[in-house]
Amino acid sequence: MVTGMAGKQRSSTASIVGMATRLVQINMKALDDAALGGFWAQALGWVVSSEEPGVTNLEPAGFAYPDPAAVCIDLVSSPEPKTVKNRVHVDLAANSAAHQAELVARLLDLGATPADVGQGDVPWTVLADPEGNEFCVLDSLYEETGPIASVVVDCADPQAMACFWGQATDWAVHWATEHSAVLRSAQGVGPYLRFLRTPDVKTGWNRVHLDVRPYPGDDREAEAARLRALGATAVDVDVPWTVLADPEGNEFCLLAPA
């Protein structure tokens, strides 16, 4: 399962209190990373680059990575097809109901398809990208967050997840209830990180996962130890970065400090 766990290599114990990571990107497996990257680049209005064959990187034009103003997207080639609903997805933002309708129409023209995940009658629109990855289109938040309103993680216990991720990163917990929890960067910019309670059980590796980075000057091994003390578990894969799982088993990558 090394394929798909690649992460961008761009540039709690008392002894390490004060260390923290930042959510810098989401990592998405793709049968065709270049084609799917092209879809998402047009969807978001972002630019495309590639650090190596089989990896497509997306970020806003002129972006100085890493910056909390945006959570970037890495698409990594994998031969494994999508078989179940993703536990991690993005919500896209619009600035009005009319803008939402225009955005949905444009996304459908780009190759998205309507998706039914049991959402019922809701004010947002659920779509799937050309490889079937679900995402939502909201009718608000664009001016506040940019094109990605939130990164959403399905979970069994939003409060416990907010507790872990609020300590794992320097993102502030805005609220946490038994049904949902919301975090945002300490600087109050960029997308939200949202945990939603769902009865679905995690099966297999997540096709989409979070990547975090420590700050410059921090020690990745010490940070990994801190995260394990908070409740993360080590995942044994042969890669040059550190792979962990949060308390509900969601894999995430701890990259080099930057």
WOUR-V880530 format. One record per pair of residues at least 12 apart in sequence whose ideal C-beta (glycine too) atoms are under 6 Angstrom apart, sorted by the first residue. I is the first residue (numbers start at 0). J is the second residue. Records with the same first field share a line. If there is no record, write none. Layout:
I=J, J
This chain:
0=204
1=236
2=77
3=28, 75, 77
4=236, 242
5=54, 75
6=26, 210, 240, 252, 254
7=24, 73
9=64
10=257
11=225, 228, 229
12=228
15=221, 225
18=217, 222, 225
19=168, 169
20=168, 211, 213
21=212
22=70, 168, 209, 211
23=65, 210, 212
24=70, 71, 73, 210
25=72, 150, 207
26=73, 208, 210
27=74, 207
28=75, 77, 206
29=74
30=130
32=55, 74, 76
33=55
35=74, 130
36=55, 74
38=109, 110, 128, 129
39=57, 72
40=57
41=109
42=106
43=146
45=57, 58, 59
46=60
53=76
54=75
55=74
56=73
57=72
58=71
65=212
67=184, 186, 188, 189
68=188, 189
69=189
70=150, 190
81=131, 206
85=132, 133, 206, 207
86=153, 205
87=152, 205, 207
88=133, 134, 151
89=134, 147, 150
90=135, 137, 148, 149, 151
91=136
92=137, 140, 141, 144, 148
93=138, 141
94=141, 142
96=138
99=136, 138
102=136
103=124, 136
106=126
110=129
111=126, 128
112=127
114=126, 127, 133
116=133
123=135, 137
124=136
144=190
147=190
148=190
149=190, 191, 193
150=190, 192
151=193, 195
152=194
153=195, 197
154=194, 247
157=179, 180, 194, 196
158=175
160=194
161=175, 180
163=229, 230, 245, 246
166=229
167=226, 229
169=185
170=182, 184
171=183, 185
178=196
179=195
180=194
181=193
201=248
205=249, 250
208=250, 251
209=251
210=252, 254
211=253
212=254, 257
213=256
215=256
217=256
223=241, 253
226=243
230=246
231=243, 245
232=244
234=250
240=252, 254
241=253
